[in-house]
Structure formats: structure tokens, C-alpha cells
Amino acid sequence: RVLFRSAYVAQTQVFNYGEDFIEVSLVSDADLAACVEGRFVPPGGQWQDATGKLATFGALIVTGERGSGRRTAALRLLNGVSADGPIYELAPTWKRPGVNVLPVPPSARCLLDMSEPAIEPTPTDFGKKLLDWARENGICLVVIAADETGASRWTGSAGRAVVRLRSPNARELA
């Protein structure tokens, strides 16, 4: 089994690890447009704590229901981190989640989308492993996870590096 420690991404690349694969793509300017000042509508829940927690831990797990704006909020957080280079989105399709298959893009900012369920349950210590992986590789990481996929099973191991978000105010969003 060959593991890559670095990933060099042009537009979109897929890294295969046996049955598991990770799609790595650049976050487009169009995706970041919803995150700019004056256009971004803050979500409800623990949003006020998110920026401080990301600064403290260097990684953050954002949970909430599907359609609640988790991805836009995560991109807003990553876009606010003072780092050069693009933001990469990691979209895994794996039998059982594990940090050993995550590529390390040449950027300090990554969004890991864990919204889709894996075939096997996510290990209960996976939240802590993600924080350790990000710290060891010098990556600013925001993970998005959906309540519906049992995220509460593994996010607790990340301790205080977890925020739960709710949809933004509908009137303000409109």
C-alpha cells in the first residue's frame, strides 16, 4: 500500500488507496463569493465561537443538518485565515474513515467534507485523529459533518474543537 505525503493539485485530482479514494479540488472563486463581507449571512448556533476555536486549535469540526450552510460557513472561516494559496476541498469516498489516506495538499487551508456516510462506522477517536493530523502536517483544517450521518459518534473526541451550526435567519438570508 503506497501512501502519499504530499499532493500537488492542478484543478481536481483523485488519490486512490485500494477501495478508498479522496478527490482533491481547488475551491473556486464562485464558491468563495458567498463568503465575502456584505454577502455572507452568519449561521445560527455556535458561530460566534468558530473563529476563535479555529485560531486556537488550527482545526475545527463543524456539525449541523444538511442544508444549514455548513460548507459556506467553513469556507468563510478558511478564507479568513491569513495564508497564501488556494483552499483545497477533500471529498473522501472510503470504506472506513482514516487519516492515513488523506493527502497533504501544498496549502495550509483545507476543507474536509464528511457529510456522506462511510460503509463502516467512523472510529470514535476520529475527531482527535483529524486534529492531530492537521497539526502534524501544518494544515488549517475545517471538517464539515452532517448530524444525519452519526457525526456525534466521533466528533466528541475532538473536545472543544467542535461547533454546531444552525441555518441562518431566513429573513436575513432572503
C-alpha positions in Angstrom: 0.0 0.0 0.0 1.6 3.3 -1.1 0.8 6.4 0.9 1.4 9.9 -0.5 2.6 12.5 2.0 2.2 15.4 -0.5 -0.4 16.3 -3.1 0.2 18.7 -6.0 -3.2 19.7 -7.3 -3.9 21.4 -10.6 -7.7 21.5 -10.8 -9.1 18.2 -9.5 -7.2 15.1 -8.6 -8.2 11.8 -7.2 -6.0 9.7 -5.0 -6.8 6.0 -4.8 -5.9 3.8 -1.8 -7.3 0.4 -2.6 -11.0 0.7 -2.1 -10.7 4.2 -0.7 -10.3 7.4 -2.7 -10.0 11.1 -2.0 -11.0 13.7 -4.5 -8.9 16.9 -4.1 -10.1 20.0 -5.8 -9.5 23.8 -5.7 -12.3 25.8 -4.2 -13.4 28.1 -6.9 -13.8 31.9 -6.6 -17.5 31.4 -7.3 -17.8 29.2 -4.2 -16.0 31.9 -2.2 -18.3 34.6 -3.5 -20.9 33.7 -0.9 -18.4 34.2 1.9 -17.4 37.8 1.2 -18.3 40.7 3.6 -21.7 42.1 2.8 -23.0 38.9 1.2 -22.3 36.3 3.9 -25.1 35.7 6.3 -23.9 34.2 9.6 -25.4 30.9 10.6 -27.1 30.3 14.0 -25.8 28.1 16.7 -22.2 28.4 17.9 -20.9 30.6 15.0 -19.5 33.3 17.4 -17.1 30.7 18.8 -15.9 29.3 15.5 -13.2 31.8 14.5 -11.6 31.7 18.0 -11.7 27.9 18.1 -10.1 27.6 14.7 -7.3 30.0 15.7 -6.8 28.1 19.0 -6.8 24.6 17.6 -5.8 25.1 14.0 -8.6 22.7 13.0 -12.3 22.7 13.6 -15.2 20.3 13.1 -18.5 22.0 12.0 -21.6 19.9 12.5 -25.2 20.6 11.6 -28.1 19.4 9.5 -27.8 19.2 5.7 -28.7 22.4 4.1 -27.8 24.5 7.1 -24.9 26.3 5.5 -22.1 24.3 7.0 -19.9 24.4 3.8 -20.4 28.1 3.2 -19.5 28.8 6.9 -16.5 26.5 6.7 -15.3 28.4 3.6 -15.8 31.7 5.3 -13.6 30.5 8.2 -10.9 29.2 5.9 -11.0 32.3 3.7 -10.5 34.4 6.9 -7.2 32.6 7.8 -4.2 34.6 6.7 -2.5 32.2 4.4 -1.3 32.4 0.9 -2.5 30.0 -1.7 -5.8 28.4 -2.5 -8.2 26.5 -0.4 -8.5 22.8 -1.2 -11.6 20.6 -0.7 -11.1 17.0 0.2 -14.0 14.8 -0.7 -13.4 11.2 0.5 -15.2 8.0 -0.5 -13.9 5.4 1.9 -14.9 2.2 3.4 -13.9 3.3 6.9 -12.5 6.8 7.5 -8.9 7.1 8.4 -6.3 9.9 8.3 -3.7 7.6 6.7 -5.4 8.0 3.3 -5.7 11.8 3.4 -3.3 13.6 1.0 -1.4 16.7 2.1 -2.1 19.5 -0.4 0.6 22.2 -0.7 -1.6 24.7 1.0 -2.3 25.5 4.6 -6.1 25.6 4.2 -8.3 22.5 3.6 -12.0 21.7 3.8 -12.8 18.0 4.5 -16.3 17.1 3.7 -17.5 14.2 5.9 -21.2 14.7 5.1 -21.6 11.3 3.3 -21.7 8.2 5.5 -18.9 5.6 5.1 -19.7 1.9 4.7 -18.2 1.1 8.1 -18.7 3.3 11.2 -16.2 6.1 11.8 -13.9 5.3 14.7 -14.9 7.0 17.9 -11.5 8.7 18.2 -11.5 10.1 14.6 -12.1 13.7 15.6 -8.9 13.7 17.7 -7.0 11.9 14.9 -8.1 14.7 12.4 -6.9 17.4 14.8 -3.5 15.6 15.3 -3.2 15.0 11.5 -3.8 18.7 10.7 -1.3 19.8 13.4 1.4 17.4 12.3 1.1 18.5 8.7 0.8 22.2 9.3 -2.7 22.4 7.8 -5.5 24.7 8.8 -8.4 22.2 8.5 -12.2 22.7 8.7 -14.2 19.5 8.7 -17.9 19.5 7.9 -20.1 16.7 9.2 -23.8 16.0 9.0 -25.9 15.2 12.0 -27.8 12.6 9.9 -24.7 10.5 9.4 -24.0 10.0 13.1 -21.3 12.6 13.4 -21.9 12.8 17.2 -20.3 9.3 17.4 -16.8 10.6 16.6 -16.8 14.4 17.0 -16.7 14.2 20.8 -13.1 13.0 20.7 -12.2 16.4 19.2 -13.2 18.1 22.5 -13.8 21.8 22.3 -12.7 21.9 18.6 -16.3 21.3 17.5 -19.1 23.8 16.7 -22.7 23.0 16.0 -24.4 25.4 13.5 -28.0 26.0 12.6 -29.4 27.6 9.4 -29.0 31.4 9.1 -32.0 33.6 9.8 -34.3 33.0 6.8 -35.4 36.7 6.6 -31.9 37.9 6.7 -30.8 35.3 4.1 -33.6 36.4 1.7 
